[in-house]
Amino acid sequence: MKKQVKNYLLNIITFILFAFYVNAQSTILPVNSYGVWDRSNAYDISVNPDYHYLKGKSADVNWEDVQPNNSNQYDWSEIQTILQSAYTNNQMVNISVGVGPDAPVWIYANGVTSVLTNDTKHPNWKKYPYYLDIDYKTYYFNMIESFGHFLRSQPANLFNHIAYVQVKTGCTGDEVAYKGAPLNSSYTISDNQWREFRLEVFEKFRLTFNTGNSNTQIGLLFNNIDPVGEPLEWHWVTNNVTYGFGTKGSAFARGHHLSDELDFKTTWTTYLVNPQGLHLFSAAEMDQTWTKPLYQINVPLGFYWGALSGLNTGLSVWLVTKSALQEAQSKPELHDVFKLFNKYSKQVNPSTADAAYSIFHEGLNSQNTIKFPETIYGQANKKNKSRYIAICNAYASRGAQMDDVFSATQGQVYQRDQQTGYNDAGWNIEEGNYERWITQINPDLTSIGLFRVRGLINTSSSKYDRFARSFENSSSKDTMYFKFDSDVFLLSDPDSLTFKITWLDKNPNSTWALKYYNLLGLQNALNITGIGDNQWKTTNVTIHNPLINQNGVLGSDFILVNTDNIDDIFHGIEVDISRTGALAYIDYNSENSETLISPNSISPMLYWDKNIVSDEIIIYNSKGQVVSKVNKPENNSFSLINLEKGMYYIVFLKEKKRVLTKKVIKE
């Protein structure tokens, strides 16, 4: 009997589909373990509750300690102890074995050629193995086999806390053969030879950790596999490592306005944040960089903007060294910075995100010849110091300047180590706000960027003083417009949104407002009047049942409004998201349709009623990750043959607006 279908239907209807199972690459690090980790294994969070936010820890051992004698006996007890602690404290563990100069000395008395270099910066490394030596490879590969057997034989309670194994082929995790050049040039290893050696090691790790019993496979972390810089390594990994892997990178968490941040962001975030295909995770250290001149100007400020830079480049795991964690004992603000990184690093998929942010920032990118024409600012090349200065001079009224222009002409490694002041112009740096799932619409047309907001930055400055945005009433910039990413509420509607707005109370009696939309139109969420004490303040407000559909002015979902002629200054906006318990009711054009979507038990096809008008279909897995998109679907059907078994959400769109969402289980 046909049913009369109401105009509003509950989105979730479950069907069982029978189809083929197809293996696919997967992510191997749970998103809820993203965040700050204890790089030095320094804190037991069960006895150090101030560090309860630490999501994981490192188990980094050296080959020379694991196998001190020429025998088949290996001592992995240090890793065992760390795994036990991680199990007790519900943390994850990343594991690695240092090789190269950390190899045991006995190998040199047993056939391996030792190599001396002209390096003076690493006195503890007296010698290096000649990596291409067949005896070295034999000993090295035997150790990898023992390493793999040990980890994959762990009891389930400990094994489940292994996050990944970092593949180390040379000096530490830097993936170079030598520090310095060999004194005997006959032991120089060419780029091609080193690449061939690394790929041989990659294959050994793959066979050891990614094959055999699927219940004990372990993910791998690779360094120096950049698709642009190391295309052959990237091609090998993406074509051979099918279990899932991560990348070691995003040193941009060690500072801000470091050279080439934009290139790194462009290359990697497509795999790290809302990935549409290959889903990776990334890990990077905070080493002793925080003790260098740039960070020491204001340590909490350095960590705060470093954390935002790391998030901006998609960093998943921030491995923070012991000394930096210790600094939080005297500077509790650092705990807040680390918690902020934890909160936002896990916001990987917009449709399941429970928080979003837009932190205001303008970076004066000297590489940009459209914004900064060469005819006005000089030739655009990284070494042109006068161009950086000219650009900052044009923004001097907003606080921009160059404290160490020479460092701007160098790479990020030099900047982290040697830079002595803040530079507001840089090379290939982030130009806009630091944002996730909230976008300020046309920021430079609706507001102005500010630098060093309350003047000279020193140890007593607020971390918010570094960058901000302001209204500019004199140029009619009195409204800032914002929108959520279109996928944030694709699978559910917002129940409530809690806004956290950080602003500078600079002018007495200055007024501003936060406005949003609901079914009744534009509403006031906040009306603020300043007292003019020149202090940074945070104001929170929760709104219920907002309408989020990018239908406001300029496609906005909410706005900040200057309600007088005095310019107000803002650091940024954070939003906590509470979603409705069930997917929203929706209206679609059908009067009496018996079946909207139907499975076919013979072929892996999904069929839907012709009255469902859609020009795009997006398939999400149970984690909210996009697994497939179909533009202009034909014949009211879609094949699920390439999907793994599991639960999926099928979202039908018309002109980028959600029409219908269905839940499907494929068996």
Salt bridges, closest charged atoms under 4 A:
ASP119 OD2 - HIS122 ND1 2.99
GLU145 OE2 - LYS204 NZ 2.47
ASP174 OD2 - LYS179 NZ 2.91
GLU175 OE1 - ARG198 NE 2.98
GLU200 OE1 - LYS137 NZ 2.96
GLU203 OE1 - ARG206 NE 2.87
GLU233 OE2 - ARG195 NE 3.53
GLU233 OE2 - ARG198 NH1 3.74
ASP260 OD2 - LYS382 NZ 3.68
GLU285 OE1 - LYS248 NZ 3.29
GLU285 OE1 - ARG254 NH2 3.09
ASP287 OD2 - ARG254 NH1 2.91
GLU327 OE2 - LYS331 NZ 2.58
GLU333 OE1 - LYS463 NZ 3.43
GLU362 OE2 - LYS371 NZ 2.64
GLU362 OE1 - ARG398 NH1 3.68
ASP403 OD2 - ARG452 NH1 2.90
ASP417 OD1 - LYS292 NZ 3.21
ASP424 OD2 - ARG452 NE 2.90
ASP424 OD1 - ARG466 NH2 2.73
GLU430 OE1 - LYS265 NZ 2.79
ASP444 OD2 - LYS371 NZ 3.72
ASP444 OD1 - ARG469 NH2 3.19
ASP465 OD1 - ARG454 NE 2.82
ASP493 OD1 - ARG658 NH2 2.91
ASP505 OD2 - LYS537 NZ 2.69
ASP533 OD2 - LYS537 NZ 3.15
GLU574 OE2 - LYS500 NZ 3.63
ASP576 OD1 - LYS343 NZ 2.68
GLU616 OE1 - LYS656 NZ 3.11
